[in-house]
Amino acid sequence: MKPEHDQLLDTSGLYCPEPVMLLHQKMAQLKDGEILLVVATDPATTRDIPKFCRFLQQQLLETEEGEIFRYWIRKVSSS
């Protein structure tokens, strides 16, 4: 069962670096503990989004790969 999400970011049709740039902006809008579902079609996100989460210490809960890529990310407290 996939995690529930609080917000959705659909980056379908966009290519590197746009999905990660939009993800960075969206994460700044989330409250601590909220879960964001990112939907993407760019295969580069399979590399870029996990790196983004590690670098900014956000929690990548789950990924789903196929024609469409989905990433569930929990915002971790910035303090």
PDB file of N, CA, C and O in Angstrom:
ATOM      1  N   MET A   1       0.839  -1.181   0.000  1.00  0.00           N
ATOM      2  CA  MET A   1       0.000   0.000   0.000  1.00  0.00           C
ATOM      3  C   MET A   1       0.889   1.251   0.000  1.00  0.00           C
ATOM      4  O   MET A   1       1.839   1.348   0.777  1.00  0.00           O
ATOM      5  N   LYS A   2       0.573   2.184  -0.864  1.00  0.00           N
ATOM      6  CA  LYS A   2       1.366   3.402  -0.996  1.00  0.00           C
ATOM      7  C   LYS A   2       1.031   4.383   0.130  1.00  0.00           C
ATOM      8  O   LYS A   2      -0.098   4.414   0.618  1.00  0.00           O
ATOM      9  N   PRO A   3       2.026   5.185   0.539  1.00  0.00           N
ATOM     10  CA  PRO A   3       1.774   6.170   1.603  1.00  0.00           C
ATOM     11  C   PRO A   3       0.729   7.210   1.172  1.00  0.00           C
ATOM     12  O   PRO A   3       0.634   7.561  -0.005  1.00  0.00           O
ATOM     13  N   GLU A   4      -0.030   7.683   2.122  1.00  0.00           N
ATOM     14  CA  GLU A   4      -0.936   8.810   1.866  1.00  0.00           C
ATOM     15  C   GLU A   4      -0.065  10.035   1.616  1.00  0.00           C
ATOM     16  O   GLU A   4       1.041  10.132   2.148  1.00  0.00           O
ATOM     17  N   HIS A   5      -0.558  10.965   0.813  1.00  0.00           N
ATOM     18  CA  HIS A   5       0.218  12.182   0.586  1.00  0.00           C
ATOM     19  C   HIS A   5      -0.642  13.406   0.873  1.00  0.00           C
ATOM     20  O   HIS A   5      -1.865  13.384   0.729  1.00  0.00           O
ATOM     21  N   ASP A   6       0.033  14.471   1.281  1.00  0.00           N
ATOM     22  CA  ASP A   6      -0.636  15.731   1.601  1.00  0.00           C
ATOM     23  C   ASP A   6      -0.702  16.650   0.391  1.00  0.00           C
ATOM     24  O   ASP A   6      -1.665  17.398   0.221  1.00  0.00           O
ATOM     25  N   GLN A   7       0.330  16.589  -0.451  1.00  0.00           N
ATOM     26  CA  GLN A   7       0.375  17.448  -1.624  1.00  0.00           C
ATOM     27  C   GLN A   7       0.939  16.668  -2.802  1.00  0.00           C
ATOM     28  O   GLN A   7       1.599  15.642  -2.638  1.00  0.00           O
ATOM     29  N   LEU A   8       0.661  17.183  -3.992  1.00  0.00           N
ATOM     30  CA  LEU A   8       1.082  16.544  -5.240  1.00  0.00           C
ATOM     31  C   LEU A   8       1.877  17.534  -6.072  1.00  0.00           C
ATOM     32  O   LEU A   8       1.513  18.705  -6.182  1.00  0.00           O
ATOM     33  N   LEU A   9       2.972  17.051  -6.657  1.00  0.00           N
ATOM     34  CA  LEU A   9       3.743  17.836  -7.618  1.00  0.00           C
ATOM     35  C   LEU A   9       3.840  17.005  -8.887  1.00  0.00           C
ATOM     36  O   LEU A   9       4.517  15.977  -8.910  1.00  0.00           O
ATOM     37  N   ASP A  10       3.166  17.446  -9.942  1.00  0.00           N
ATOM     38  CA  ASP A  10       3.169  16.725 -11.216  1.00  0.00           C
ATOM     39  C   ASP A  10       4.160  17.399 -12.157  1.00  0.00           C
ATOM     40  O   ASP A  10       3.926  18.514 -12.624  1.00  0.00           O
ATOM     41  N   THR A  11       5.267  16.717 -12.430  1.00  0.00           N
ATOM     42  CA  THR A  11       6.288  17.257 -13.329  1.00  0.00           C
ATOM     43  C   THR A  11       6.290  16.508 -14.664  1.00  0.00           C
ATOM     44  O   THR A  11       7.287  16.534 -15.386  1.00  0.00           O
ATOM     45  N   SER A  12       5.203  15.856 -14.988  1.00  0.00           N
ATOM     46  CA  SER A  12       5.103  15.098 -16.233  1.00  0.00           C
ATOM     47  C   SER A  12       5.421  15.992 -17.424  1.00  0.00           C
ATOM     48  O   SER A  12       4.943  17.122 -17.517  1.00  0.00           O
ATOM     49  N   GLY A  13       6.239  15.464 -18.334  1.00  0.00           N
ATOM     50  CA  GLY A  13       6.604  16.197 -19.535  1.00  0.00           C
ATOM     51  C   GLY A  13       7.794  17.124 -19.368  1.00  0.00           C
ATOM     52  O   GLY A  13       8.270  17.698 -20.348  1.00  0.00           O
ATOM     53  N   LEU A  14       8.284  17.282 -18.142  1.00  0.00           N
ATOM     54  CA  LEU A  14       9.433  18.149 -17.893  1.00  0.00           C
ATOM     55  C   LEU A  14      10.706  17.307 -17.805  1.00  0.00           C
ATOM     56  O   LEU A  14      10.669  16.142 -17.411  1.00  0.00           O
ATOM     57  N   TYR A  15      11.822  17.913 -18.178  1.00  0.00           N
ATOM     58  CA  TYR A  15      13.104  17.214 -18.174  1.00  0.00           C
ATOM     59  C   TYR A  15      14.114  17.944 -17.306  1.00  0.00           C
ATOM     60  O   TYR A  15      13.980  19.135 -17.024  1.00  0.00           O
ATOM     61  N   CYS A  16      15.129  17.195 -16.890  1.00  0.00           N
ATOM     62  CA  CYS A  16      16.198  17.700 -16.045  1.00  0.00           C
ATOM     63  C   CYS A  16      16.690  19.047 -16.573  1.00  0.00           C
ATOM     64  O   CYS A  16      16.960  19.186 -17.766  1.00  0.00           O
ATOM     65  N   PRO A  17      16.805  20.022 -15.701  1.00  0.00           N
ATOM     66  CA  PRO A  17      16.734  20.012 -14.242  1.00  0.00           C
ATOM     67  C   PRO A  17      15.388  20.467 -13.677  1.00  0.00           C
ATOM     68  O   PRO A  17      15.260  20.624 -12.463  1.00  0.00           O
ATOM     69  N   GLU A  18      14.381  20.682 -14.530  1.00  0.00           N
ATOM     70  CA  GLU A  18      13.120  21.260 -14.060  1.00  0.00           C
ATOM     71  C   GLU A  18      12.421  20.489 -12.941  1.00  0.00           C
ATOM     72  O   GLU A  18      11.975  21.121 -11.983  1.00  0.00           O
ATOM     73  N   PRO A  19      12.298  19.145 -13.006  1.00  0.00           N
ATOM     74  CA  PRO A  19      11.605  18.463 -11.906  1.00  0.00           C
ATOM     75  C   PRO A  19      12.239  18.720 -10.536  1.00  0.00           C
ATOM     76  O   PRO A  19      11.523  18.919  -9.554  1.00  0.00           O
ATOM     77  N   VAL A  20      13.565  18.718 -10.462  1.00  0.00           N
ATOM     78  CA  VAL A  20      14.225  18.929  -9.172  1.00  0.00           C
ATOM     79  C   VAL A  20      14.110  20.390  -8.739  1.00  0.00           C
ATOM     80  O   VAL A  20      13.984  20.671  -7.548  1.00  0.00           O
ATOM     81  N   MET A  21      14.150  21.308  -9.679  1.00  0.00           N
ATOM     82  CA  MET A  21      13.979  22.720  -9.330  1.00  0.00           C
ATOM     83  C   MET A  21      12.584  22.958  -8.750  1.00  0.00           C
ATOM     84  O   MET A  21      12.437  23.663  -7.752  1.00  0.00           O
ATOM     85  N   LEU A  22      11.568  22.374  -9.371  1.00  0.00           N
ATOM     86  CA  LEU A  22      10.205  22.515  -8.858  1.00  0.00           C
ATOM     87  C   LEU A  22      10.052  21.799  -7.515  1.00  0.00           C
ATOM     88  O   LEU A  22       9.352  22.284  -6.627  1.00  0.00           O
ATOM     89  N   LEU A  23      10.705  20.651  -7.371  1.00  0.00           N
ATOM     90  CA  LEU A  23      10.670  19.916  -6.109  1.00  0.00           C
ATOM     91  C   LEU A  23      11.264  20.760  -4.985  1.00  0.00           C
ATOM     92  O   LEU A  23      10.711  20.814  -3.886  1.00  0.00           O
ATOM     93  N   HIS A  24      12.354  21.398  -5.250  1.00  0.00           N
ATOM     94  CA  HIS A  24      13.005  22.244  -4.238  1.00  0.00           C
ATOM     95  C   HIS A  24      12.055  23.358  -3.787  1.00  0.00           C
ATOM     96  O   HIS A  24      11.938  23.622  -2.591  1.00  0.00           O
ATOM     97  N   GLN A  25      11.385  24.006  -4.727  1.00  0.00           N
ATOM     98  CA  GLN A  25      10.434  25.067  -4.403  1.00  0.00           C
ATOM     99  C   GLN A  25       9.259  24.521  -3.598  1.00  0.00           C
ATOM    100  O   GLN A  25       8.827  25.138  -2.624  1.00  0.00           O
ATOM    101  N   LYS A  26       8.747  23.370  -4.005  1.00  0.00           N
ATOM    102  CA  LYS A  26       7.574  22.792  -3.341  1.00  0.00           C
ATOM    103  C   LYS A  26       7.904  22.351  -1.917  1.00  0.00           C
ATOM    104  O   LYS A  26       7.087  22.529  -1.014  1.00  0.00           O
ATOM    105  N   MET A  27       9.083  21.780  -1.703  1.00  0.00           N
ATOM    106  CA  MET A  27       9.460  21.335  -0.359  1.00  0.00           C
ATOM    107  C   MET A  27       9.501  22.511   0.605  1.00  0.00           C
ATOM    108  O   MET A  27       9.179  22.357   1.783  1.00  0.00           O
ATOM    109  N   ALA A  28       9.891  23.675   0.124  1.00  0.00           N
ATOM    110  CA  ALA A  28       9.945  24.866   0.976  1.00  0.00           C
ATOM    111  C   ALA A  28       8.550  25.284   1.437  1.00  0.00           C
ATOM    112  O   ALA A  28       8.410  25.951   2.462  1.00  0.00           O
ATOM    113  N   GLN A  29       7.523  24.897   0.692  1.00  0.00           N
ATOM    114  CA  GLN A  29       6.143  25.256   1.024  1.00  0.00           C
ATOM    115  C   GLN A  29       5.482  24.273   1.983  1.00  0.00           C
ATOM    116  O   GLN A  29       4.462  24.594   2.593  1.00  0.00           O
ATOM    117  N   LEU A  30       6.054  23.078   2.119  1.00  0.00           N
ATOM    118  CA  LEU A  30       5.450  22.051   2.967  1.00  0.00           C
ATOM    119  C   LEU A  30       5.732  22.302   4.437  1.00  0.00           C
ATOM    120  O   LEU A  30       6.726  22.930   4.799  1.00  0.00           O
ATOM    121  N   LYS A  31       4.838  21.801   5.272  1.00  0.00           N
ATOM    122  CA  LYS A  31       5.065  21.811   6.723  1.00  0.00           C
ATOM    123  C   LYS A  31       5.831  20.552   7.093  1.00  0.00           C
ATOM    124  O   LYS A  31       5.744  19.535   6.404  1.00  0.00           O
ATOM    125  N   ASP A  32       6.577  20.624   8.177  1.00  0.00           N
ATOM    126  CA  ASP A  32       7.316  19.456   8.654  1.00  0.00           C
ATOM    127  C   ASP A  32       6.371  18.268   8.821  1.00  0.00           C
ATOM    128  O   ASP A  32       5.286  18.394   9.388  1.00  0.00           O
ATOM    129  N   GLY A  33       6.800  17.120   8.319  1.00  0.00           N
ATOM    130  CA  GLY A  33       6.026  15.896   8.448  1.00  0.00           C
ATOM    131  C   GLY A  33       5.068  15.639   7.297  1.00  0.00           C
ATOM    132  O   GLY A  33       4.575  14.521   7.150  1.00  0.00           O
ATOM    133  N   GLU A  34       4.792  16.646   6.479  1.00  0.00           N
ATOM    134  CA  GLU A  34       3.892  16.437   5.345  1.00  0.00           C
ATOM    135  C   GLU A  34       4.572  15.581   4.286  1.00  0.00           C
ATOM    136  O   GLU A  34       5.796  15.578   4.152  1.00  0.00           O
ATOM    137  N   ILE A  35       3.745  14.854   3.536  1.00  0.00           N
ATOM    138  CA  ILE A  35       4.250  13.972   2.487  1.00  0.00           C
ATOM    139  C   ILE A  35       3.855  14.534   1.129  1.00  0.00           C
ATOM    140  O   ILE A  35       2.699  14.881   0.887  1.00  0.00           O
ATOM    141  N   LEU A  36       4.845  14.611   0.256  1.00  0.00           N
ATOM    142  CA  LEU A  36       4.661  15.092  -1.107  1.00  0.00           C
ATOM    143  C   LEU A  36       4.771  13.903  -2.055  1.00  0.00           C
ATOM    144  O   LEU A  36       5.704  13.106  -1.958  1.00  0.00           O
ATOM    145  N   LEU A  37       3.823  13.792  -2.961  1.00  0.00           N
ATOM    146  CA  LEU A  37       3.908  12.813  -4.041  1.00  0.00           C
ATOM    147  C   LEU A  37       4.376  13.550  -5.283  1.00  0.00           C
ATOM    148  O   LEU A  37       3.724  14.486  -5.745  1.00  0.00           O
ATOM    149  N   VAL A  38       5.514  13.121  -5.821  1.00  0.00           N
ATOM    150  CA  VAL A  38       6.045  13.697  -7.055  1.00  0.00           C
ATOM    151  C   VAL A  38       5.776  12.704  -8.179  1.00  0.00           C
ATOM    152  O   VAL A  38       6.109  11.524  -8.069  1.00  0.00           O
ATOM    153  N   VAL A  39       5.175  13.186  -9.253  1.00  0.00           N
ATOM    154  CA  VAL A  39       4.910  12.378 -10.440  1.00  0.00           C
ATOM    155  C   VAL A  39       5.802  12.920 -11.553  1.00  0.00           C
ATOM    156  O   VAL A  39       5.826  14.126 -11.800  1.00  0.00           O
ATOM    157  N   ALA A  40       6.535  12.032 -12.224  1.00  0.00           N
ATOM    158  CA  ALA A  40       7.475  12.466 -13.256  1.00  0.00           C
ATOM    159  C   ALA A  40       7.485  11.474 -14.415  1.00  0.00           C
ATOM    160  O   ALA A  40       7.104  10.313 -14.270  1.00  0.00           O
ATOM    161  N   THR A  41       7.931  11.964 -15.563  1.00  0.00           N
ATOM    162  CA  THR A  41       8.109  11.107 -16.727  1.00  0.00           C
ATOM    163  C   THR A  41       9.568  11.052 -17.174  1.00  0.00           C
ATOM    164  O   THR A  41       9.913  10.253 -18.044  1.00  0.00           O
ATOM    165  N   ASP A  42      10.422  11.881 -16.599  1.00  0.00           N
ATOM    166  CA  ASP A  42      11.831  11.925 -16.965  1.00  0.00           C
ATOM    167  C   ASP A  42      12.598  10.829 -16.223  1.00  0.00           C
ATOM    168  O   ASP A  42      12.655  10.846 -14.993  1.00  0.00           O
ATOM    169  N   PRO A  43      13.192   9.872 -16.953  1.00  0.00           N
ATOM    170  CA  PRO A  43      13.952   8.813 -16.288  1.00  0.00           C
ATOM    171  C   PRO A  43      15.111   9.331 -15.431  1.00  0.00           C
ATOM    172  O   PRO A  43      15.546   8.638 -14.511  1.00  0.00           O
ATOM    173  N   ALA A  44      15.612  10.521 -15.711  1.00  0.00           N
ATOM    174  CA  ALA A  44      16.711  11.082 -14.905  1.00  0.00           C
ATOM    175  C   ALA A  44      16.283  11.309 -13.460  1.00  0.00           C
ATOM    176  O   ALA A  44      17.137  11.422 -12.580  1.00  0.00           O
ATOM    177  N   THR A  45      14.976  11.377 -13.194  1.00  0.00           N
ATOM    178  CA  THR A  45      14.527  11.577 -11.814  1.00  0.00           C
ATOM    179  C   THR A  45      14.870  10.382 -10.929  1.00  0.00           C
ATOM    180  O   THR A  45      14.956  10.527  -9.709  1.00  0.00           O
ATOM    181  N   THR A  46      15.069   9.202 -11.523  1.00  0.00           N
ATOM    182  CA  THR A  46      15.438   8.039 -10.710  1.00  0.00           C
ATOM    183  C   THR A  46      16.802   8.228 -10.072  1.00  0.00           C
ATOM    184  O   THR A  46      17.103   7.606  -9.053  1.00  0.00           O
ATOM    185  N   ARG A  47      17.616   9.068 -10.651  1.00  0.00           N
ATOM    186  CA  ARG A  47      18.926   9.415 -10.087  1.00  0.00           C
ATOM    187  C   ARG A  47      18.831  10.702  -9.266  1.00  0.00           C
ATOM    188  O   ARG A  47      19.358  10.785  -8.157  1.00  0.00           O
ATOM    189  N   ASP A  48      18.149  11.704  -9.831  1.00  0.00           N
ATOM    190  CA  ASP A  48      18.159  13.051  -9.256  1.00  0.00           C
ATOM    191  C   ASP A  48      17.360  13.181  -7.963  1.00  0.00           C
ATOM    192  O   ASP A  48      17.815  13.837  -7.026  1.00  0.00           O
ATOM    193  N   ILE A  49      16.185  12.573  -7.895  1.00  0.00           N
ATOM    194  CA  ILE A  49      15.342  12.764  -6.709  1.00  0.00           C
ATOM    195  C   ILE A  49      15.921  12.068  -5.477  1.00  0.00           C
ATOM    196  O   ILE A  49      15.926  12.673  -4.405  1.00  0.00           O
ATOM    197  N   PRO A  50      16.408  10.827  -5.573  1.00  0.00           N
ATOM    198  CA  PRO A  50      17.065  10.256  -4.383  1.00  0.00           C
ATOM    199  C   PRO A  50      18.278  11.073  -3.925  1.00  0.00           C
ATOM    200  O   PRO A  50      18.499  11.225  -2.724  1.00  0.00           O
ATOM    201  N   LYS A  51      19.064  11.599  -4.871  1.00  0.00           N
ATOM    202  CA  LYS A  51      20.211  12.448  -4.499  1.00  0.00           C
ATOM    203  C   LYS A  51      19.735  13.719  -3.810  1.00  0.00           C
ATOM    204  O   LYS A  51      20.330  14.149  -2.821  1.00  0.00           O
ATOM    205  N   PHE A  52      18.671  14.322  -4.322  1.00  0.00           N
ATOM    206  CA  PHE A  52      18.095  15.515  -3.712  1.00  0.00           C
ATOM    207  C   PHE A  52      17.713  15.224  -2.257  1.00  0.00           C
ATOM    208  O   PHE A  52      18.025  16.005  -1.358  1.00  0.00           O
ATOM    209  N   CYS A  53      17.041  14.102  -2.038  1.00  0.00           N
ATOM    210  CA  CYS A  53      16.583  13.756  -0.685  1.00  0.00           C
ATOM    211  C   CYS A  53      17.760  13.524   0.256  1.00  0.00           C
ATOM    212  O   CYS A  53      17.728  13.970   1.403  1.00  0.00           O
ATOM    213  N   ARG A  54      18.788  12.840  -0.205  1.00  0.00           N
ATOM    214  CA  ARG A  54      19.968  12.612   0.644  1.00  0.00           C
ATOM    215  C   ARG A  54      20.675  13.926   0.958  1.00  0.00           C
ATOM    216  O   ARG A  54      21.039  14.181   2.106  1.00  0.00           O
ATOM    217  N   PHE A  55      20.867  14.752  -0.053  1.00  0.00           N
ATOM    218  CA  PHE A  55      21.600  16.001   0.115  1.00  0.00           C
ATOM    219  C   PHE A  55      20.876  16.961   1.056  1.00  0.00           C
ATOM    220  O   PHE A  55      21.508  17.610   1.890  1.00  0.00           O
ATOM    221  N   LEU A  56      19.549  17.052   0.924  1.00  0.00           N
ATOM    222  CA  LEU A  56      18.776  17.973   1.761  1.00  0.00           C
ATOM    223  C   LEU A  56      18.139  17.287   2.967  1.00  0.00           C
ATOM    224  O   LEU A  56      17.327  17.886   3.673  1.00  0.00           O
ATOM    225  N   GLN A  57      18.506  16.037   3.198  1.00  0.00           N
ATOM    226  CA  GLN A  57      18.068  15.259   4.355  1.00  0.00           C
ATOM    227  C   GLN A  57      16.548  15.197   4.472  1.00  0.00           C
ATOM    228  O   GLN A  57      15.980  15.410   5.543  1.00  0.00           O
ATOM    229  N   GLN A  58      15.908  14.902   3.351  1.00  0.00           N
ATOM    230  CA  GLN A  58      14.471  14.664   3.338  1.00  0.00           C
ATOM    231  C   GLN A  58      14.264  13.152   3.236  1.00  0.00           C
ATOM    232  O   GLN A  58      15.142  12.439   2.751  1.00  0.00           O
ATOM    233  N   GLN A  59      13.119  12.662   3.686  1.00  0.00           N
ATOM    234  CA  GLN A  59      12.893  11.223   3.773  1.00  0.00           C
ATOM    235  C   GLN A  59      12.158  10.723   2.539  1.00  0.00           C
ATOM    236  O   GLN A  59      10.976  11.011   2.351  1.00  0.00           O
ATOM    237  N   LEU A  60      12.862   9.974   1.700  1.00  0.00           N
ATOM    238  CA  LEU A  60      12.253   9.327   0.541  1.00  0.00           C
ATOM    239  C   LEU A  60      11.598   8.045   1.033  1.00  0.00           C
ATOM    240  O   LEU A  60      12.279   7.069   1.345  1.00  0.00           O
ATOM    241  N   LEU A  61      10.273   8.055   1.100  1.00  0.00           N
ATOM    242  CA  LEU A  61       9.536   6.935   1.683  1.00  0.00           C
ATOM    243  C   LEU A  61       9.403   5.763   0.724  1.00  0.00           C
ATOM    244  O   LEU A  61       9.555   4.604   1.110  1.00  0.00           O
ATOM    245  N   GLU A  62       9.116   6.084  -0.531  1.00  0.00           N
ATOM    246  CA  GLU A  62       8.865   5.020  -1.504  1.00  0.00           C
ATOM    247  C   GLU A  62       9.015   5.572  -2.908  1.00  0.00           C
ATOM    248  O   GLU A  62       8.802   6.758  -3.160  1.00  0.00           O
ATOM    249  N   THR A  63       9.390   4.675  -3.820  1.00  0.00           N
ATOM    250  CA  THR A  63       9.444   5.027  -5.233  1.00  0.00           C
ATOM    251  C   THR A  63       8.674   3.988  -6.027  1.00  0.00           C
ATOM    252  O   THR A  63       8.528   2.838  -5.613  1.00  0.00           O
ATOM    253  N   GLU A  64       8.191   4.423  -7.171  1.00  0.00           N
ATOM    254  CA  GLU A  64       7.496   3.516  -8.090  1.00  0.00           C
ATOM    255  C   GLU A  64       7.983   3.870  -9.483  1.00  0.00           C
ATOM    256  O   GLU A  64       7.875   5.021  -9.907  1.00  0.00           O
ATOM    257  N   GLU A  65       8.518   2.888 -10.198  1.00  0.00           N
ATOM    258  CA  GLU A  65       9.073   3.136 -11.516  1.00  0.00           C
ATOM    259  C   GLU A  65       8.287   2.400 -12.577  1.00  0.00           C
ATOM    260  O   GLU A  65       7.773   1.305 -12.345  1.00  0.00           O
ATOM    261  N   GLY A  66       8.199   3.010 -13.740  1.00  0.00           N
ATOM    262  CA  GLY A  66       7.505   2.465 -14.897  1.00  0.00           C
ATOM    263  C   GLY A  66       7.517   3.538 -15.962  1.00  0.00           C
ATOM    264  O   GLY A  66       8.480   4.297 -16.066  1.00  0.00           O
ATOM    265  N   GLU A  67       6.459   3.613 -16.758  1.00  0.00           N
ATOM    266  CA  GLU A  67       6.351   4.717 -17.715  1.00  0.00           C
ATOM    267  C   GLU A  67       6.260   6.043 -16.976  1.00  0.00           C
ATOM    268  O   GLU A  67       6.743   7.076 -17.442  1.00  0.00           O
ATOM    269  N   ILE A  68       5.632   5.984 -15.820  1.00  0.00           N
ATOM    270  CA  ILE A  68       5.509   7.141 -14.936  1.00  0.00           C
ATOM    271  C   ILE A  68       6.252   6.801 -13.653  1.00  0.00           C
ATOM    272  O   ILE A  68       6.151   5.689 -13.134  1.00  0.00           O
ATOM    273  N   PHE A  69       6.993   7.767 -13.155  1.00  0.00           N
ATOM    274  CA  PHE A  69       7.757   7.590 -11.920  1.00  0.00           C
ATOM    275  C   PHE A  69       7.045   8.341 -10.808  1.00  0.00           C
ATOM    276  O   PHE A  69       6.583   9.466 -11.003  1.00  0.00           O
ATOM    277  N   ARG A  70       6.958   7.711  -9.637  1.00  0.00           N
ATOM    278  CA  ARG A  70       6.324   8.342  -8.480  1.00  0.00           C
ATOM    279  C   ARG A  70       7.263   8.243  -7.285  1.00  0.00           C
ATOM    280  O   ARG A  70       7.915   7.225  -7.055  1.00  0.00           O
ATOM    281  N   TYR A  71       7.307   9.348  -6.529  1.00  0.00           N
ATOM    282  CA  TYR A  71       8.177   9.434  -5.360  1.00  0.00           C
ATOM    283  C   TYR A  71       7.381  10.027  -4.208  1.00  0.00           C
ATOM    284  O   TYR A  71       6.772  11.088  -4.348  1.00  0.00           O
ATOM    285  N   TRP A  72       7.385   9.352  -3.087  1.00  0.00           N
ATOM    286  CA  TRP A  72       6.741   9.860  -1.880  1.00  0.00           C
ATOM    287  C   TRP A  72       7.849  10.364  -0.957  1.00  0.00           C
ATOM    288  O   TRP A  72       8.729   9.604  -0.554  1.00  0.00           O
ATOM    289  N   ILE A  73       7.794  11.644  -0.631  1.00  0.00           N
ATOM    290  CA  ILE A  73       8.843  12.292   0.157  1.00  0.00           C
ATOM    291  C   ILE A  73       8.225  12.972   1.368  1.00  0.00           C
ATOM    292  O   ILE A  73       7.289  13.761   1.240  1.00  0.00           O
ATOM    293  N   ARG A  74       8.758  12.657   2.551  1.00  0.00           N
ATOM    294  CA  ARG A  74       8.310  13.315   3.780  1.00  0.00           C
ATOM    295  C   ARG A  74       9.263  14.454   4.106  1.00  0.00           C
ATOM    296  O   ARG A  74      10.481  14.276   4.107  1.00  0.00           O
ATOM    297  N   LYS A  75       8.703  15.625   4.382  1.00  0.00           N
ATOM    298  CA  LYS A  75       9.526  16.763   4.775  1.00  0.00           C
ATOM    299  C   LYS A  75       9.997  16.562   6.208  1.00  0.00           C
ATOM    300  O   LYS A  75       9.196  16.367   7.122  1.00  0.00           O
ATOM    301  N   VAL A  76      11.291  16.614   6.380  1.00  0.00           N
ATOM    302  CA  VAL A  76      11.913  16.449   7.686  1.00  0.00           C
ATOM    303  C   VAL A  76      12.156  17.844   8.260  1.00  0.00           C
ATOM    304  O   VAL A  76      12.493  18.777   7.531  1.00  0.00           O
ATOM    305  N   SER A  77      11.985  17.968   9.543  1.00  0.00           N
ATOM    306  CA  SER A  77      12.174  19.250  10.228  1.00  0.00           C
ATOM    307  C   SER A  77      13.520  19.857   9.860  1.00  0.00           C
ATOM    308  O   SER A  77      14.543  19.174   9.811  1.00  0.00           O
ATOM    309  N   SER A  78      13.489  21.148   9.607  1.00  0.00           N
ATOM    310  CA  SER A  78      14.724  21.836   9.233  1.00  0.00           C
ATOM    311  C   SER A  78      15.492  22.343  10.457  1.00  0.00           C
ATOM    312  O   SER A  78      16.542  22.968  10.312  1.00  0.00           O
ATOM    313  N   SER A  79      14.980  22.079  11.649  1.00  0.00           N
ATOM    314  CA  SER A  79      15.695  22.559  12.843  1.00  0.00           C
ATOM    315  C   SER A  79      16.546  21.484  13.465  1.00  0.00           C
ATOM    316  O   SER A  79      17.208  21.727  14.474  1.00  0.00           O
TER     317      SER A  79
END
